[in-house]
Amino acid sequence: MLNLPVQEPTSARRTERSNGPRPAVYSEPSSEARTSGLALLTVATAALLAFAQSLPLSELRPPLLASLHVLVKMVGAAIALAISLLTWNTRRAQPLNFVIAGFGFFAVAVLAAMQLVMAPGMPGLAAAHDANAATVMLLSTDGAAIAALLAAALGPAHPGSPRALRAGIAVTGIWIAASIALARAALQWGPGTEQAAAYAELALAATALVAAGLLFLRHLRGAAAFALLAMAALLLAIGVAGGSGMPPLQHAGGIFSDGYKVLAGLLVYLALFRKGVLLPWHQLVESGRAVEVDRRRYKQLFESAPDGLLLVDGSGRILHANPAAAAMFGWASGELTGQRVEVLLPAALRHEHERARTRFDVSPQARQMGRGGSLTAARRDGGSFPVEIALVPQEFGDGHSTLCIVRDVTERRQLEETLMRQALHDALTELPNRRHFRDSVTKALAHAERHGGTLALVFIDLDNFKQVNDSFGHSEGDALLCQVARRLAQTLRGGDLLARMGGDEFAVLLVGAQQADAAAVAGKVLRVLEPDFAHGGQAFKVGASIGITMYPTDGRSVEELLSNADLAMYRAKHRGRNTWCFFEQRMTERLRERSSLQRELAHATKRGQFELAFQPRVHASDGALSGYEALLRWRHPLHGNVPPDVFISLAEESGLIVSIGEWVLREACAQAARWRAAGAADLTMAVNVSPHQLRHAGFAACVQQVLLETGWPARQLELEITETALMEDPREVAVLLHRINALGVRFAIDDFGTGYSSLAYLKTFPLHRLKVDRSFVQGLQVEGSDRVIAASIIALAHALGLEVTAEGVETADQRDFLREQRCDELQGYLFSAPISAAQCEAWLTQKGIPCRQSLTPHCLQATYVCE
């Protein structure tokens, strides 16, 4: 469980900041300072011993001299035992070489104790007061000490394994047993062994000097404790050499010899105590400091996090809540502590949440933010709001708790609902749009197929609406469409679905209707449209041509029913308009005409019937030219200008769109390359891409090949894709776009807000620009939802690092509003209609292209879809 302390007063925090960090609880002196101090102490003590040797101790009585010598040996034995106990008790913190040295000093303690019991006046162990045995024990004791220092100098510095410790214990036992056995054997030695013992002592002293050198070398490699051990080895060498040839316990020099050994033992103890006790303690203190710093840092992060943070224990009690959580749920700071977490939910959901929390506690698993959708939370005043949560289980010794990260998604939900409504509803009339209608028909067809029901589609196309647009402008035409939508909605039944399919086309879904029902609805529609429509002092007369299809007789799919309803509607127009007509099979003759046009479309490229027109785009800030949008035209020798919405749909249906799209891409890049050679170096080419092209396996290779052939830089190519194209197969499309983006090509979303408008794809795909659809721009002249939606799209795009282009700008009011919202680029008839390539060149000359130098080049867009 997180140990989150009570928040300190502001004044205390301010004092700490002003006075700097708090003083440390413990501060260890540096290794160099400590080693130098101990060296001075050792030298001073050794000098004191040397001075003491000049004192007349030999004049003391033998019993007193022997007692003094025994006292010194007892001190040495005690220090050796303390060393062995220290290394054994700290063996997990000590390296293996120091633990082995501790075993050696255990042997020193045991053998020194045996020397004491062999002293005069004490019962002998090997032989009562035998000089040879005592000499052997002295040599064994000194040898064990020197061996321990050699082990420290040469042994490994890693922690010891149980096997290594057992081996060290065994060697120590063998050394002690061999020393006792050798002391017993010394009873049989004759006189004259004193000289051999003296040589042995000198050899041991020399070995101690070698050990001192080795220890000093390890000290030079950065191990501070070895400096003390090296000094100990030097003192031990002095003590061993100084006592050579002296009878044990019978000479005053032996006291000083053992005094050097005692001093050496003290240095060894200090070195191992520092390594095994002081250094771990210092590390523990430093770790405590680090933990305290981390605790304060985490507490600050916890308290200042923008999301609500709740720490909940296993019983569902809130242990701690940050200020953001308290404010989010309408509680005062600190009041949430101790409350059950269910108080933050509506009463109707608390019991179910408690059961879910119990299941979670059985097997707690982390949950990412938003996984499982949003939840409904409750404020203290009873209000509810949507939230997303992330769960982070935390295990502790006294149980477990869960960190709940709560995020209020009210604003995001409102924006998503706004965009989703726009995706499913017509921006002008607020009726369901084509996508909504198709989805609803699909569901109704599935229900009718399962239950054997019927349904009818009534397709309505307004008569003479084009004349209103041409005579009075698009504004009057839009107002007329809104009045038509209101009349139709008031006429239909509550269960009927009315949708605007686009332009001046409407459709009605009648579930469970028969032919008579559909005919009655069509008659009501014609009657409700008979009265004149008045707007702005003008009266408009508008009728309708209506086509009707029935399920299952006229089709079994959405496409088939809509297509046949469209044929029936055209039949009604041919009958004189302002009437209705049911679909008949002979109406399929029109399909044959479309097939003929489709065959001619297949040869249009080879026959040179395609050409491009260009519409300028300008910077919103200053009106400077930023690029062009190229529009594909089909100049048919017999039919004249074929509308793009006709031949593009034919091209997509037949698969010709892939080859036509490649032609557009190549021609647009080639034209831009020619303009670049003429001085328009900053222009960028962008090409709209059909969903069929994205599904084509060779599209990425096609883009790369066109760039190589035309010499057009990839970084100056921008491909426009609709939201629908992105969402048909998001995973495959993402792979394709990232592959093309790796070439340097940029991507834009065309007609943003009219498709899926899902925020998820904005971070999934490598996008650089959003294009606001003209349907939003047309409604900017008056206060309303179009202004809110356009401003939201621009703000969202800029927040994601994307540029924004607004299409269909036709009035100064629209331009001014978009400038206020910091839209990046504008396009529409306010600036220029689509013009030919030759006129574009004149425009470039007039504008003095390159018109600006920028780190981010602006674009010349090419597309095969007409505005």
Salt bridges, closest charged atoms under 4 A:
GLU8 OE2 - ARG22 NH2 3.92
GLU8 OE2 - ARG296 NH1 2.90
GLU16 OE1 - ARG22 NH2 3.57
GLU16 OE1 - ARG296 NH1 3.88
GLU28 OE2 - ARG34 NH1 3.59
GLU28 OE1 - HIS282 ND1 3.76
ASP142 OD1 - LYS261 NZ 2.86
ASP258 OD2 - HIS69 NE2 2.63
ASP258 OD2 - LYS73 NZ 3.11
ASP258 OD1 - LYS261 NZ 3.72
GLU286 OE2 - ARG289 NH1 2.40
GLU292 OE2 - ARG295 NH2 2.49
GLU292 OE2 - ARG296 NE 3.07
ASP294 OD1 - ARG297 NH1 2.76
GLU303 OE2 - HIS320 NE2 2.91
ASP307 OD2 - ARG407 NH2 2.87
GLU335 OE1 - ARG380 NH1 2.33
GLU342 OE1 - ARG340 NE 3.82
GLU342 OE2 - HIS353 ND1 3.03
GLU342 OE2 - ARG357 NE 3.03
GLU352 OE1 - ARG355 NH2 2.49
GLU352 OE2 - ARG359 NH2 3.97
GLU354 OE2 - ARG340 NH2 3.92
ASP361 OD2 - ARG357 NH1 3.93
ASP361 OD1 - HIS400 NE2 3.66
GLU388 OE2 - ARG412 NH2 2.30
GLU416 OE2 - ARG412 NE 3.70
ASP426 OD1 - ARG500 NH1 3.03
ASP439 OD2 - ARG435 NE 3.97
ASP461 OD2 - LYS573 NZ 2.68
ASP463 OD1 - LYS573 NZ 2.88
ASP470 OD2 - LYS466 NZ 2.78
GLU476 OE1 - HIS535 NE2 3.77
ASP496 OD1 - ARG493 NH2 2.89
GLU505 OE1 - ARG434 NH2 3.94
ASP532 OD1 - LYS541 NZ 3.72
GLU559 OE2 - ARG438 NH2 2.63
ASP566 OD2 - ARG590 NH1 3.50
GLU584 OE1 - ARG586 NE 2.68
GLU589 OE1 - ARG592 NH2 1.55
GLU600 OE1 - HIS636 NE2 2.07
GLU611 OE2 - ARG635 NE 2.79
ASP622 OD2 - ARG852 NH2 2.47
GLU653 OE2 - ARG594 NH2 3.39
GLU662 OE2 - ARG666 NH2 3.30
GLU709 OE1 - ARG666 NE 2.94
GLU718 OE1 - ARG746 NE 3.85
GLU718 OE2 - ARG769 NE 3.25
GLU720 OE2 - LYS771 NZ 3.18
GLU728 OE1 - ARG695 NH1 2.24
GLU783 OE2 - ARG787 NH1 3.15
GLU803 OE1 - ARG769 NH2 2.69
GLU807 OE2 - LYS771 NZ 2.99
ASP816 OD1 - ARG815 NE 3.23
ASP824 OD2 - HIS798 NE2 3.09
GLU825 OE1 - ARG617 NH2 2.62
GLU825 OE1 - ARG769 NH1 3.39
GLU825 OE2 - HIS858 ND1 3.22
GLU867 OE1 - ARG774 NH2 2.04
